[in-house]
Amino acid sequence: TAENTPAKCAEATPVSRRAALGLAASTASAAATGTTPARAAPAPAASSSPRDQLLSAIRAGSGVEGALEALIPLDPAQGRAAELTESVLGGEWRLLWSSQGSEVGQIQRSLGPLAPRSSQLLGSAAVIEAGGIKRGCQVLSYGDPRSGLRLVLSAGLEPTPDDSATLEVQPPFRLSLRTGADRVLLGPAEFASDAEFRADQGRSEEAQEAPRNRYTQLYLDTTGEPGDIRISRVTAGDPVVVGDGART
């Protein structure tokens, strides 16, 4: 589950508080970005909305999976999120929650208070870091995800022709370590195919031969304002990440 952070302009490179559930070439999970401290919260009132119940569950650290499943059928984008990259899907999405099995979630939990911030940039927000408006990137950062010390993985993103809620993650993949507005410390290392990238990540032959990852947007708030939430899941591709929980 992820949330957009405040943005100067919806068409520029917004740092939004919108909650996003997952974007990456090699990982996906349920994640969300928010401004509320990650601390225990009281159980949601019976009258609270499914959206509020999800945010309360994330703060409490329990009941998140059930709250996700209750919210997904209420998707404001009505299954068309992948078509909205240039509008409400575009921006900076900060990870709020990820499933236990996701790679991003494992990194965050293993490092505890030293864990980097996990963000995703889509649409115009990804132009500088990813190199194009039809690319997106996963950013692990200390400080601001576009100026602090950060590890950036970028890839192409295209809506699939058979599902308007799903994006296909496409090569080339680029991985770099950066700091400041444009200083590159290491890289970028570029991989021309899924197989090449997965081999570099130590994936099995089965994973290297698997089709491209598909990243389905299960829920997307469509106000375009800070505080929107997004939920997503990898639904095809690398067997290591397929089925990883949605990001919020």
Salt bridges, closest charged atoms under 4 A:
GLU3 OE2 - ARG17 NH2 3.95
GLU69 OE2 - ARG233 NH2 3.77
GLU83 OE1 - ARG80 NE 3.04
GLU92 OE2 - ARG117 NH2 2.53
GLU92 OE1 - ARG146 NH2 3.24
GLU103 OE2 - ARG203 NH2 3.16
GLU129 OE1 - ARG150 NE 2.78
GLU129 OE2 - ARG178 NH1 3.26
ASP162 OD1 - ARG214 NH1 3.11
GLU168 OE1 - ARG212 NH1 3.51
GLU190 OE1 - ARG174 NE 2.90
ASP194 OD2 - ARG198 NH2 3.57
ASP194 OD1 - ARG212 NE 3.57
ASP221 OD2 - ARG51 NE 2.87
ASP238 OD2 - ARG203 NE 2.58
